[in-house]
Amino acid sequence: MSEVILDVHGIAYSYGAVPALGGITFQVRPGEMVAVIGPNGSGKSTLIKCLNRALRPRVGAVYLDGRDLWDYSLRETARRMAVVPQETVVEFDFTVAEIVLMGRQPHLSGLFRREGRRDLAAAREAMELTSTLHLAERLVSSLSGGERQRVIIARALAQEPEVLLLDEPTSHLDITYQVEILDLLTYLNRLKNISIIAVIHDLNLAAQYFPRVILLSGGRIVDVGPPERVITTPNIRKAYHTEVLLSRHPASGRLLVTPLPRRRAGEASGNPRPAVHLVGGGGTAAGLMEAMFCRGWKVTAGVLNRGDLDWEQGKLLGIEMVEIPPFVPISDEDHCRNLALVKRADCALLANVPFGQGNLRNLYALQEALADGLPVFLVDENPIEERDYTGGEATKVYKRMVEKGACLVPSEASAIEAIRGRFAEGLTFSG
């Protein structure tokens, strides 16, 4: 066997006048696991079909172990390469054992092509490896989605392939079965040294299970390599036209992809996009952050302690914040930085925050901004007295702000509407 089991060289394919793939080139080594990712319509399924001879590329070639794929007979190809299709529905009432034995067809010879001892042993091993042996006499139509997927993989294994192609093996499965199938593929890859190429929709699963990733967009390769190199913010933006936050799993250290809410461009033509400075803490402002972010408003926040739920939401959305270490009171420097953000805003919004000595200066910052003429909105879902742990100081400042013109709103939704209403009146705002 050569050092490259599958060599894809400049292939292109079109459905009539509509191009589906163009200039696709990559190699797969023996025993390698490769995920193919990309948005809908990027050419992932077409690529799998070109690799398994369901479609013949208009341009370029696919080489299996150094030999043009189309120089093999269909039986030779099926002995070396197996496919798990996207749709695994079986129309007839075959038993599991019958389905798995179908994988032995490329190996049968003779006039009647009956399965022999070797074929029965291969089918049994495939069912044992996929934990489907106990289902052998069950009708495939009676199985759950995850069970049926394992049976189809068992049929592919019965072919004893060197290369296993899978088109969205986890689609239509819940998270339990998704993990089960991908754990199985990883186990088979290590046990049998099978090269696995799988179309995967979930970027987190692709990053977790596959050491190598191919990102497609518009029928072309955006990048190929380890997940950390391929699944980047610029690449995802280019391929999917969406924004994501990339982080590391706290336990495994693996790449985590979190889609960011899609922002609307000022909600609609002519609607305002005010700049709002948000004061929160303890998760009281997370919903407001997302609501304003999704409306295309410019949001800043502070002062927030690192690790706080509102701080985490701000990081997720890429919001500019004044942040300080956990359990640390607001210093003079942090207070000044917060004031600077407040004064850049068109208005300030105070979430339904409890106050203690550690965050009282946030309230002072809003009081100062109000005195300078900045509109200030106060979410008053719970009376300030119930949220005051400062011996009454927060209540005193809060009520003084109301007397000076701060706008009380009873809920987060009414806060959004109040701000929209104010800036829709033709007052100046940042755009």
C-alpha positions, 0 to 999 in steps of 0.5 A: 500500500502506498503512503497515500490511499486516496489522492484527489487531484483537481476534480470538478463537477457540474449539474448541467450548467450549474457548477458544484465542485471546482479544482478540488485537490487533497490527499488522505493517508492510510488510517486517517480520519477526515471531516468534510465541513461547509454550509449547505450547497457547498458541494460536500455530498457531491464530493462524496459521490465523486469519491465513490463513483456515483458521479464521474468528475468532469475534470481531474481524477481520483486515485485509489492506492495510486490507481485511477478509481475508474480503472477498477471494476465496481467489484474491486472498488467495493472491496476496497471502499465502502459508503454509508449514504445520507439516507439509510431508510430500507424499503423492504423488511430485511433482517439486520443479518440480511442487511449486513450480509449484503456487504459481502456481495463484492467478495462472493464468487461462483455461479450462485454466489452463496455466502460461505463460512468466511462471509458469515464470520465477516458479517458476525464480526461487523455486527459485534464491532457495531454492537448490533449482533443482538439485533440480527433477527430484528427487522430493520424497519423496527429499529431506531435511527441510531440502531439503523445507522449502526447496522448500515455501518456494519454492512459497510464494515462487512465489505472489509474496506480500506476506505470508509465514506460517510455522508452526514452519518449523524444527521437526524440523530439526537446527541446521544446517538451522534456521540455513539456513532462518532465514538464507534467510527473512532474505535473502528479507525484505531482497530482496523486502520480504516481511512474515514472521510465523513461529511459532518455538519456540526463543527464542534463534533468535527473538531472533537473527533477528526484530526483533519478537516476540509472546509468547502464553500461554493464547491471549492476548498477554503482550507485543509488541515487540523481543526485549529487551523481550519475552523477559524473566525475568518474561515467561518465568516468566509464560508458560512457568512456568519460570526462565531466565537472560538474558545476551548473546552474547559475539561478537554481543551478542544476547540469550541465553536459558538455561533453569535446571534445574527445582527439586524442592520438597524432593525429596518431602514430608518430605525435608530441604532443608539449606543447604549451603556449597560450596567449589570452584574450577576446575569441580570443584563445578559438578556438585554445585551443579546436583545440590543446586540441583535438589533444592531445597537452599539452596546458597552458595559461595565464595570463587570467582574471576570467570570460573572454571567454578564461578563461571559455574555459580553465576551461571547458577543464581543462587547466592549467592557470595563472588566476587573478581577472577581471579588475586587471592588471598583478602583478609581481607575476602573471607575474613570474608565467606566465613566468614559464609556458612559459618556460615549453612549447615547443613553445608559441602561441599568439592569435589575441589579442588586447593589453592595459595596463592591459595585456601588460605584456603578450607580455613582457613574450613572448618577454623574452621567444623568447630571451631565444630561445623558438619558438613563433608564432603570429596569425596576422589576424589583424595588431597589430596597430589595436589592440594596445591600449597602445599608441604604446608600444605593436606595438613596442614590437610586431615588435621587436619580428618579427625582432628577429624571431617570426613566423607570421601566418595569421590565427588560422588554419595556426598557428596549421599547422605551429606548427605541421610542426615545431615539425614534423621536428624532433625537441624535444618536450614534449610527 
